[in-house]
Amino acid sequence: MRKIKKISFIVISTLVLSSCGRYSKVLNKGTAEERYKLATELYDAGKYNKAVDLFEKVITPYQGKPQMERIQYMVAQSYFNLKDYILSSYYFDKFAKNFPTSSKKEEAMYMSAYSDYLASPKYSLDQSDTEKAITKMQVFIDSYPNSDRIADANKISKELRHKLEKKSFEIAKQYYKLEDYKAAIVSFDNFLSDNLGSSFKEEVLFLRLKASHDLAMESVQKKKGERLNDAVKAFEKLERAFSDSQYLEEAKKLLIKINKELDLITQLENK
């Protein structure tokens, strides 16, 4: 049994060394044809790092030749399989532009956008890749409205937009937590203008009311009335948009306080 294992180890080691030797030889001194052939073999075997190294060596000699379409596609797919989504997005996008009549153009456009989607970080970080993915996915949807990938594309687009909304919402909420009520109000208003159908709308309207209330309560007398009236309008917007809002009971308590302050102002003005 030990003898069989030893023989198997020797055979496998020999094959690995032979393969490595061939790869190094072709990479450094092989012809374009040899590099292309071995790169394809390695790609089919799932050895994408080595395949990419060889494909990069044959891009110039195969420029303008029929094989270039296949080479560029395999390079893009290799980077995707290696989970290097920045490069896979770049090469799939390049493929779609370089081969506009290719049968794989639809797939390449989707994969470029999908790669940007996978590269998109959590909402609290820079969202450049998220915005890029949304733009590319929308171009794909517009270009291939009957594609089998449309359902997935729409789902991904919705998820990406939600992430941007989440970031914008958290920034506005942070202003409120820091008690910078003016900045919070501006941020909440901008959010509502930019994200009409947002799932955060109910909470934003309530926080907008709270920010208006808190700002008014700490204001000097000459600005207080105007700000209290703004808070009343904020309550009315919440009630109008969400008549059964989970925040309505608390909002009504705020409204009572606001109206009491308005009554006091009226009494002072009538003296």
C-alpha positions in Angstrom: 0.0 0.0 0.0 2.8 2.4 0.9 4.6 1.5 -2.3 1.5 2.4 -4.4 1.1 5.7 -2.6 4.8 6.4 -3.2 4.5 5.7 -6.9 1.3 7.8 -7.1 3.2 10.7 -5.4 6.1 10.4 -7.8 3.8 10.3 -10.9 1.8 13.4 -9.7 5.0 15.3 -8.8 6.5 14.5 -12.2 3.4 15.7 -14.0 3.3 18.9 -11.9 6.9 19.6 -12.6 6.5 18.8 -16.2 3.5 21.1 -16.5 5.4 23.9 -14.6 8.4 23.4 -16.9 6.3 23.6 -20.0 4.5 26.7 -18.7 7.8 28.6 -17.9 9.3 27.6 -21.2 6.3 28.7 -23.3 5.8 31.9 -21.2 9.4 33.0 -21.7 10.5 31.6 -25.1 7.4 30.2 -26.8 5.9 31.4 -30.1 2.6 33.2 -30.2 0.9 30.1 -31.3 2.4 28.0 -28.5 1.4 30.6 -25.9 -2.1 30.9 -27.3 -2.6 27.1 -27.3 -1.3 26.7 -23.7 -3.2 29.7 -22.4 -6.4 28.1 -23.8 -5.6 24.8 -22.1 -4.9 26.4 -18.8 -8.1 28.5 -19.1 -10.1 25.3 -19.7 -8.3 23.7 -16.7 -9.3 26.6 -14.4 -5.7 27.9 -14.0 -6.7 31.4 -14.7 -3.7 33.2 -13.3 -1.3 31.4 -15.6 -3.7 31.7 -18.5 -3.9 35.5 -18.1 -0.1 35.8 -18.1 0.1 33.9 -21.4 -2.9 35.8 -22.9 -1.2 39.1 -22.2 1.8 37.9 -24.2 -0.3 37.2 -27.3 -2.5 40.3 -27.4 -0.1 42.2 -29.8 0.6 39.4 -32.2 -3.1 38.4 -32.5 -4.3 42.0 -32.8 -6.9 42.2 -35.6 -7.0 38.4 -36.0 -10.2 36.3 -35.5 -8.7 34.7 -32.3 -8.7 38.1 -30.6 -12.4 38.0 -29.8 -12.0 34.7 -28.0 -8.8 36.0 -26.2 -10.4 39.1 -24.9 -13.4 37.2 -23.7 -11.3 34.6 -21.8 -9.2 37.3 -20.2 -12.3 39.0 -18.9 -13.8 35.7 -17.7 -10.5 34.8 -16.1 -10.4 37.9 -14.0 -14.0 37.4 -13.0 -13.2 33.8 -11.9 -10.3 35.1 -9.9 -12.7 37.6 -8.2 -10.8 40.6 -9.5 -14.0 42.4 -10.3 -12.4 45.7 -11.1 -10.4 44.2 -14.0 -13.2 41.9 -15.1 -15.5 44.9 -15.4 -12.9 46.7 -17.4 -12.2 43.8 -19.8 -15.9 42.8 -20.3 -16.7 46.5 -21.1 -13.7 46.6 -23.5 -14.9 43.4 -25.2 -18.4 44.8 -25.7 -17.0 47.9 -27.3 -14.4 46.1 -29.4 -16.7 43.5 -30.8 -20.1 45.1 -31.2 -21.5 42.4 -33.5 -20.3 39.5 -31.3 -22.9 36.9 -30.1 -21.4 37.4 -26.6 -21.9 41.2 -26.5 -25.0 41.0 -24.4 -23.3 38.7 -21.9 -20.3 41.0 -21.8 -22.3 44.1 -21.1 -24.2 42.4 -18.3 -21.0 40.9 -16.8 -19.3 44.3 -16.8 -22.1 45.8 -14.8 -22.4 42.7 -12.6 -18.7 42.9 -11.8 -19.1 46.5 -10.7 -22.0 45.3 -8.6 -19.8 42.7 -6.9 -17.1 45.3 -6.4 -19.6 47.7 -4.7 -18.6 48.1 -1.0 -20.9 48.5 2.0 -23.0 51.7 2.0 -20.7 53.6 4.5 -17.8 53.6 2.0 -17.1 55.4 -1.3 -19.9 54.5 -3.7 -18.2 55.1 -7.1 -18.5 51.5 -8.1 -22.1 51.4 -7.0 -22.9 54.4 -9.2 -20.9 52.9 -12.1 -22.8 49.6 -11.7 -26.2 51.4 -11.8 -25.3 53.3 -14.9 -24.0 50.2 -16.7 -26.9 48.0 -15.6 -29.4 50.6 -16.9 -27.6 50.7 -20.3 -27.9 46.9 -20.4 -31.6 47.0 -19.5 -32.2 49.7 -22.2 -30.2 47.8 -24.8 -31.6 44.3 -24.1 -35.2 44.7 -22.8 -36.1 41.2 -23.7 -33.0 39.5 -22.3 -33.3 36.5 -20.0 -31.1 38.5 -17.6 -33.6 41.4 -17.3 -35.2 40.2 -14.0 -31.8 39.9 -12.4 -30.7 43.2 -13.8 -33.7 45.0 -12.3 -33.3 43.3 -9.0 -29.6 44.3 -8.8 -30.4 47.9 -9.9 -33.0 48.1 -7.1 -30.5 46.8 -4.5 -27.8 49.2 -5.6 -30.1 52.2 -5.5 -31.2 51.2 -2.0 -27.6 51.2 -1.0 -27.2 54.8 -2.2 -30.4 55.8 -0.4 -29.1 54.1 2.8 -25.9 56.2 2.6 -27.8 59.4 2.0 -30.2 58.6 4.8 -27.5 57.8 7.3 -25.7 61.1 6.5 -28.8 63.1 7.1 -29.6 61.1 10.3 -26.0 61.8 11.5 -26.6 65.5 11.3 -29.7 65.1 13.5 -27.8 63.0 16.0 -25.1 65.7 16.2 -27.9 68.2 16.9 -27.1 70.2 13.7 -30.8 70.6 13.0 -30.4 73.1 10.1 -28.1 70.7 8.2 -30.4 67.8 9.1 -33.5 69.6 7.7 -31.7 70.4 4.5 -30.4 66.9 4.1 -33.8 65.3 4.8 -35.4 67.6 2.3 -32.8 66.8 -0.4 -33.3 63.1 0.3 -37.0 63.3 -0.2 -36.6 65.3 -3.4 -34.0 62.8 -4.8 -35.7 59.6 -3.6 -39.4 59.9 -4.1 -40.3 56.2 -3.7 -37.7 55.4 -1.0 -38.4 52.7 1.6 -36.9 55.2 4.1 -39.4 58.0 3.3 -41.6 57.4 6.4 -38.7 57.6 8.8 -37.2 60.6 7.0 -40.5 62.5 7.2 -40.7 61.8 11.0 -37.1 62.8 11.6 -37.6 65.9 9.5 -40.5 66.7 11.9 -38.3 66.1 14.9 -35.5 68.2 13.6 -37.9 71.1 12.8 -39.4 70.8 16.3 -36.0 70.7 18.0 -34.7 73.6 16.0 -37.8 75.7 16.8 -37.7 75.0 20.5 -34.1 76.2 20.8 -34.6 79.3 18.6 -34.6 82.9 19.6 -38.1 84.4 19.9 -38.1 86.3 16.6 -37.3 83.1 14.6 -39.4 80.8 16.7 -42.8 81.3 15.1 -41.6 80.7 11.6 -39.8 77.6 12.6 -42.8 76.2 14.6 -45.0 76.7 11.5 -42.4 74.8 9.5 -42.7 72.0 12.0 -46.5 72.0 11.7 -46.1 71.6 7.9 -43.6 68.7 8.5 -46.2 67.0 10.6 -48.9 67.5 8.0 -46.6 65.9 5.3 -46.0 62.9 7.5 -49.7 62.4 8.3 -50.7 63.0 4.6 -48.2 60.5 3.3 -48.6 57.9 6.0 -51.9 58.2 7.8 -51.2 54.9 9.7 -47.6 55.7 10.3 -45.9 53.8 13.2 -44.5 57.2 14.2 -47.9 59.0 14.2 -48.5 58.8 18.0 -45.2 60.3 18.8 -45.6 62.9 16.1 -48.9 64.0 17.5 -47.3 64.5 20.9 -44.7 66.8 19.2 -47.6 68.6 17.5 -49.2 69.3 20.8 -46.0 70.9 22.1 -45.6 72.9 18.9 -49.2 74.3 19.1 -48.7 75.2 22.8 -45.6 77.3 21.8 -47.5 78.9 19.0 -50.3 79.8 21.4 -47.8 81.4 23.7 -46.4 83.4 20.9 -49.8 84.6 19.9 -50.6 85.6 23.5 -47.4 87.6 23.8 -48.1 89.4 20.5 -51.6 90.3 21.6 -50.5 91.9 24.9 
